[in-house]
Amino acid sequence: MCNKTISLFDLLGQFPNEESAREWFEVKLWNGTPVCPRCGGTHTHRMTRDNGEYLRCRDCDKRFTVRVGTIMHRSHVDFRKWLFAMYLIVTARKEISSLQLSKELGITQKSAWFLMHRIRKACEQGDQLLQNIAEIDETYVGGKEKNKHGNKKLRAGRGAVGKQAVVGIRERNTGTVKASAVSDTTREILHSMVCENVETGTTLYSE
């Protein structure tokens, strides 16, 4: 299993503009090949208008974006801000308020509340277990200890110290993901998470 650490600085580097954030969502949702939400066709082409870029299905003429059918549906908030909202909500040591989130992202409090509601709802664990073939991985999110003020540093070592561990399990065929922030990544905790979310007999891969 690969222990990756993602800081806010890393996130800024990975998504320097709106296009990079949009492409990330497209890869996660469609594995890089856009799929029409109406007919399921994959023959699409990109078009641009004053209100932004969108995709047009060559089979049924449906016009759509990666937002359709996701938590971003009918939202005009930038893709980058959605990503940063996800990061801030997951890494917050205490529950972040809509007012604070609005200030961090430069959006209205109403929009911030909408993002928080959608993101938290998406994080709720469903009853359906992952099956067939699944992949498990972990990452650590949060700032680096060396970049913190002296009175906020944790004197417990290096690496993942002071960061939030997040474990994700992805069903390979459907792309369904179940993720959760965990207190530690010991064998016992990971085993418990697998038992709660993965059907018996599923082939499980880890990096």
FENWO-V94710 format. One record per pair of residues at least 6 apart in sequence whose C-alpha atoms are under 8 Angstrom apart, sorted by sequence separation. I is the first residue (numbers start at 0). J is the second residue. If there is no record, write none. Layout:
# FENWO-V94710
i->I j->J
i->I j->J
This chain:
# FENWO-V94710
i->13 j->19
i->14 j->20
i->25 j->31
i->26 j->32
i->34 j->40
i->35 j->41
i->46 j->52
i->47 j->53
i->55 j->61
i->56 j->62
i->66 j->72
i->67 j->73
i->88 j->94
i->101 j->107
i->169 j->175
i->170 j->176
i->25 j->32
i->34 j->41
i->45 j->52
i->46 j->53
i->55 j->62
i->66 j->73
i->88 j->95
i->101 j->108
i->145 j->152
i->153 j->160
i->169 j->176
i->181 j->188
i->25 j->33
i->33 j->41
i->34 j->42
i->35 j->43
i->45 j->53
i->46 j->54
i->54 j->62
i->55 j->63
i->66 j->74
i->87 j->95
i->100 j->108
i->144 j->152
i->153 j->161
i->168 j->176
i->169 j->177
i->22 j->31
i->32 j->41
i->34 j->43
i->45 j->54
i->46 j->55
i->53 j->62
i->54 j->63
i->101 j->110
i->144 j->153
i->152 j->161
i->167 j->176
i->168 j->177
i->33 j->43
i->44 j->54
i->45 j->55
i->53 j->63
i->54 j->64
i->98 j->108
i->101 j->111
i->167 j->177
i->168 j->178
i->43 j->54
i->44 j->55
i->53 j->64
i->97 j->108
i->100 j->111
i->167 j->178
i->43 j->55
i->44 j->56
i->52 j->64
i->97 j->109
i->166 j->178
i->167 j->179
i->43 j->56
i->44 j->57
i->87 j->100
i->98 j->111
i->144 j->157
i->165 j->178
i->166 j->179
i->42 j->56
i->43 j->57
i->97 j->111
i->165 j->179
i->166 j->180
i->41 j->56
i->42 j->57
i->97 j->112
i->165 j->180
i->166 j->181
i->40 j->56
i->42 j->58
i->84 j->100
i->144 j->160
i->164 j->180
i->165 j->181
i->144 j->161
i->163 j->180
i->164 j->181
i->40 j->58
i->97 j->115
i->143 j->161
i->163 j->181
i->164 j->182
i->143 j->162
i->163 j->182
i->164 j->183
i->177 j->196
i->38 j->58
i->84 j->104
i->139 j->159
i->141 j->161
i->142 j->162
i->164 j->184
i->35 j->56
i->38 j->59
i->83 j->104
i->141 j->162
i->37 j->59
i->140 j->162
i->141 j->163
i->139 j->162
i->140 j->163
i->37 j->61
i->80 j->104
i->139 j->163
i->140 j->164
i->139 j->164
i->140 j->165
i->35 j->61
i->138 j->164
i->139 j->165
i->36 j->63
i->88 j->115
i->137 j->164
i->138 j->165
i->35 j->63
i->137 j->165
i->138 j->166
i->137 j->166
i->84 j->114
i->136 j->166
i->137 j->167
i->36 j->67
i->84 j->115
i->135 j->166
i->136 j->167
i->33 j->65
i->36 j->68
i->135 j->167
i->136 j->168
i->81 j->114
i->85 j->118
i->135 j->168
i->76 j->110
i->134 j->168
i->135 j->169
i->133 j->168
i->134 j->169
i->133 j->169
i->134 j->170
i->28 j->65
i->133 j->170
i->134 j->171
i->132 j->170
i->133 j->171
i->131 j->170
i->132 j->171
i->25 j->65
i->129 j->169
i->130 j->170
i->132 j->172
i->24 j->65
i->129 j->170
i->131 j->172
i->21 j->65
i->71 j->117
i->129 j->175
i->70 j->117
i->70 j->118
i->90 j->140
i->70 j->121
i->90 j->141
i->124 j->177
i->86 j->140
i->122 j->177
i->122 j->178
i->21 j->78
i->122 j->179
i->20 j->78
i->21 j->79
i->20 j->79
i->17 j->77
i->17 j->78
i->17 j->79
i->20 j->82
i->16 j->79
i->14 j->79
i->128 j->195
i->129 j->196
i->130 j->197
i->128 j->196
i->129 j->197
i->130 j->198
i->133 j->201
i->135 j->203
i->127 j->196
i->128 j->197
i->129 j->198
i->130 j->199
i->131 j->200
i->132 j->201
i->133 j->202
i->134 j->203
i->135 j->204
i->136 j->205
i->128 j->198
i->130 j->200
i->131 j->201
i->132 j->202
i->133 j->203
i->134 j->204
i->135 j->205
i->136 j->206
i->130 j->201
i->131 j->202
i->132 j->203
i->133 j->204
i->134 j->205
i->135 j->206
i->90 j->162
i->129 j->201
i->130 j->202
i->132 j->204
i->10 j->83
i->90 j->163
i->89 j->180
i->5 j->138
i->3 j->137
i->4 j->138
i->5 j->139
i->6 j->140
i->7 j->141
i->0 j->135
i->1 j->136
i->2 j->137
i->3 j->138
i->4 j->139
i->5 j->140
i->6 j->141
i->7 j->142
i->0 j->136
i->1 j->137
i->2 j->138
i->3 j->139
i->4 j->140
i->5 j->141
i->6 j->142
i->0 j->137
i->1 j->138
i->2 j->139
i->4 j->141
i->5 j->142
i->6 j->143
i->28 j->174
i->27 j->174
i->4 j->159
i->0 j->205
i->1 j->206
i->0 j->206
